[in-house]
Amino acid sequence: MSTDPAGLDTRLLRSYLRTAAPHLFDGPLTARLISGGRSNLTYGVSDGRRELVLRRPPLGHVLRTAHDMTREHRVITALAGTEVPVPRTFLLCADTEIIGAPFYIMELVEGTPFRTAEELAPLGRDRVRAISERMVDTLARLHSVQPAAVGLEDFGRAEGFLERQVRRWQTQLDASRSRTLEGADELHRLLVEQLPATSGSTIVHGDYRLDNVLIGENDQVAAVLDWEMATLGDPLTDVALLMVYQQLARRDGPVPVSTVSRAPGFLGDDQALSRYADASGRDLSGMAFHLGLAYFKLAVILEGIHFRFLQGQTVGEGFSAFGDAVEPLLHEGVSALRR
């Protein structure tokens, strides 16, 4: 009887790697699902001698333009050697016949992806503050990388980025919607009406927060993970989404993503924005639209996860509360734009 986690057949993987990358492993493979992935699936794959990480799209209901392994592999590979720490990549396989989906294999970086205040608080106020400062500094460093210098000049289109984002997330919502969502249509309408000019174009992560960052020795950032939504675009979309994650952690209601900003010592919103502004030199005075878009984006992502959960296509635990968070996010987005 196979002990493989859902979504990964280690026998078929081993057969493929014997030819495609014979240097990676010796002998039979075992695999474990690495906790923390809410969209793409992340596995630790081992031959008993070394362990590497394999990433593949989720099971079932994969939205068009989402979960692109080729893009994720490309941006991580391109950022190697920059001031943005990323895992080393080893192999990309676009053939869906091997394990049933495209995948890539990368280095297993040692570190902790802090998701909750309870995990972070025992470190003490000073260490928590330093970690949150380094998280912000790393985002500013990412936004300072020149795309052309790392071969990513064609990774996205700067023109019309914010307009495409509004359209994209509405399209994604329509593809996942299985119920009436109060506030969804109003939030989309306000975003269309209040669309600003872009504040520039950089490499954007697309889902930047502390539990997508590994904190390693001496509380340094060891690696930035989960690049599935990376593109070229307005850097303030990354900043706004980070602020939304922090704000949600301090409010009543379902918070299925992260609560680290509750930990004593963690940078407050104004402190984080000030630190990013100082490091990047960017004007953050017009963040309302970006916050509204961030709430909309997060609501759509969670609705997609909720949709897969209802279909029995999620792997792991902790998905049952995601659906309850969608409408509160939509309402927060409306409030941000009306303020």
N, C-alpha and C positions, 0 to 999 in steps of 0.2 A: 504494500500500500504506500503511495507517495506521501511524503511529508512536506512537499513543496508548498509554499504560500500561494494563495490564489494569484493568478496572473503571471506566474513564472514557472516554466518547466526546466529544471536544471539539467535534465538529461539532454534535451534538445539544445540548450544553451552551450553545454560542454561540447557537444558534437560540432556545433558551428565554430566555437572558439579554437578548436584543434587546428583548423585551417586559417581562420581569420586573424587570430592573435595567439599563437601557440606559446608565447612567452608569458602570458598572464597567469595561467594556472597549471598545476600538475595534479592529475587525478580527478576523481569525482568531486562534484560540487554540492554544497548545501547552501540554503538561502534562508534569510529571515526578513520579515517586514520591519523596516525601521519606522518607529512611531514618529508622528509629527507631520507626515505628508497628508494634506487634505484634498489634494487634486491629483497631480501626477503621483505615481507609486514609486517608492524608494525602497530598495532592498540592499541588504548586506549579503554579498556572495563570497563564499570561502571554499578553499580546497584544503583547509586545515593548516596551511602554511602562511597564507596571507588573505586578507579580506579587502575587497573593493566594493564600490557602490554601483548599482545598476538603477537607472531611471527609465520609466516607461509611462505612457499615458494611462489614465484611469480605465477601468472596465466599463464598457458600454457608454452610450450617450456622450460621445466626444464631440464637442461643439466645433464647428468649422472655425479655423484660425487659432483655436486654443490647443494647448498641450503639444506644441511643436517641438519634438526632440532635436531636430536639426538646428533650429534657431537657438535653443538652450545650449546645446553643445558648442555651437559656433561662438556665442558671446563669452562663455567661460574660457574657451580656448584662446580667444583673442585677448582677454584681459590678463592672461598669464604674463608676468613680468612688469605689470603696472603696480601702482600703489594700492590697488584693490585686491585683497587676498582672495583667491579662488582655488578650488581643488584642481589638481592636474588631471587632464582628460586622457583616456587611452584608446577609445574606440567608439565609433558611431555606426549603428546598423539601421538603415532605412528599410530593410526587407521585413515586411510584416509576416512572412511565412516562418520565421525562426521561432519567436515566442508569442506570435499573434499580434504584435505591435512594434513600431520602431522603438529603439532603445539606445542608450549610450552607457559607457562604463567610465567611472572616474575614481580618483583617489578617495580613500576614507580618511578624512581629516579628524584628528582628535579635538574635541571641544564640546561645549554644552550649549544647546539651543534653549535658552531660558524662555519659558512660556508663561509662567505665573509669578506673581509677587511672592508667593510662599517659597518658591525655589530660589528667588533672588535675595530676599530680605536677610537670610542668615549670614550673608557676606558682610553686612554692615553698611552704614550710610556712605562712607567714603568710597568703598569699592563699588557700590551700586552707582554712585554718581559718576565715577570714572568709566564704568562700563557704558553707561548711557551717553556720556560725552564721546567716547570712542565710536559708538554706533553712529552718532550724528556726523562726526568727522569723516568716517568712512563713506557716508553718503555724499558728502561734499567732494571727497576725492574722486568718487565715481563720476560725478557730474563735471569734474575738471578734465577727464580723459577726452582727448580729441579723437572722435570716431575714425577719422582718416588715418591717424597715426597707428591704429591697431587693426586696420583693414575692415572697419565697420561703417564706412561712409555710405554704403548702400543697404544698411540694416533697417532703415525706415525712411519715411518722408517727413521732412520738417514742415512743409507747407500744409496747412489745414489739419494739423495734428489733433487739436482739441475738438474740432468739428467731427473728425472721424472717430474720436473716442466716444463722443456722445452717441453717434450713430451705431458704433460697434456694440456698445453695451446694451442699447435698446434691442438690437438684433439678437444678441445672446439671450436677453431676457425672453424675447418672443419664442426662442427655440427651446427654452426650459420651462415656460410658464404652464402650470397645470392647475392654477387656481386664480381667483381674483385677488389682486394685491393692492390694498388701499394706499394711495400716495404715489404709485408708480408712474401713472400718466402725468400727474401734476409735476413731479420732479423732472421728468423728461422735458416737459413743456418749458419749465423755467430755465433749464440748462440751454435749450435752444435759443430762448429769448435773451439770455444774459451772456452769450458766448463772447469772450474777450479775445484780444490779440494774444498770440503766444508770447511767453517770456523768454524764448530762446529754444535751442535744440541741443540736447546732450544724449548720451546713453542713459536711459532710465531703466531701473530694475523692474518696476511695475507692481511689487508687493513687498516693499521694504519694511521690515520690523525686526525686533530683537530675536524672535525665535526662527527667523530665516538667516541668522548670523550665528556662527559658532564662536564662542568665547573660550580661548585656550589658556596657555600658561601666562602667568602674570596679568590675567584679565585683559589680554590683548585680543583683538579680532583675528581669529585664525582663518576664517573663510566666510564668504557670503554665498548663500545657497539659494535654490529655488528661483531660477532665472526664466521660468517658462513664459512670463509676460514681458520680458525685456524687449526694448525697441529703441528707436531714436525719437525723442519727443521733448515735451516741456518738462523740465526738471521739477517744477513746482507740483506736478502731479504726484511725484514720489514724496515730497515734503508733506503735502496735504494728507495723503493716505496714512503716513506715519502719525500725524496729528490725530486723525480719526481713530486709529487704534488706541492711542493714549486716552482720548476723550471717552471712548466707550467703556474703558476699564473702570472709570470713575463714576459711572451712572448706573442706576437701577435697571434691571431687565437682563435679558439673556446676553452674555458676553462669551461667545464660543471661540474667540480667537486668541486673545492675549490679555493678561492682567498685570504685566510687569510694571506699568507706570504707577501702580499703587504702592510699590516698594519704597520705603523711606530712603531718601537720597536720590531717587530717580529724577532726572530733569523734568521740570514742569513744561507746559506748552510754550510759554513765553521764553523760558530759558533755552529750550531746544531750538526755537525759531531764531533767537538772537545768536546762538552759537553757529547755526547753519549760515545765517546772513553774514556774520563776520568771516567765516571760512570761505564762503563762496562769492561774496560781494554782490549778491542778488537782492533785489528789492522785493520784500515779502508783504507789502502793504495791501495788495489786492488779492487776498487768499479766498474770499467768499466763494467764488465760482469753483475753484479747485477743491474746496472742501465739499461742496455740493456734489461735484463729479465723483469724488472719492467715496462718499456715502452711496451713491448710485452704483458705482463699480462693485463695491463690497457686497451690496445687497444682491446684485446679479450673480456674483460668484457663489454666494451662499445659497441662492435659489437653485443654481445648477447642482450644487452638492446635495441639497435637499431632494431634488428630482432624482438623482442617482440613488440616494438612500431609499426612497420610496420604491424604486425598481429593484432593490436588492443588489446594486452594483457598486457599493462602497466596500472597501477592504479595511478592516480594523474597527476600532470602537470610537464612541463619542460623537456620532453624527446625528443623533436623534433631536438635539436642540437647535440645529442650524436653521430649520424652517421657521422657528419662532422668532428668530432675530431679524428676518427680512423686512417686515413692515416697520418696526422701529427704526431701522436704518433709513428706509425711504422717508419717514417723517423727519428724521434728523437732517437729511439732505434738503428737504423743503425748507426747514427752519433756517438752515445756514444761508440759503439763497434769499430768503425773505428778510433776514437780518441785514 
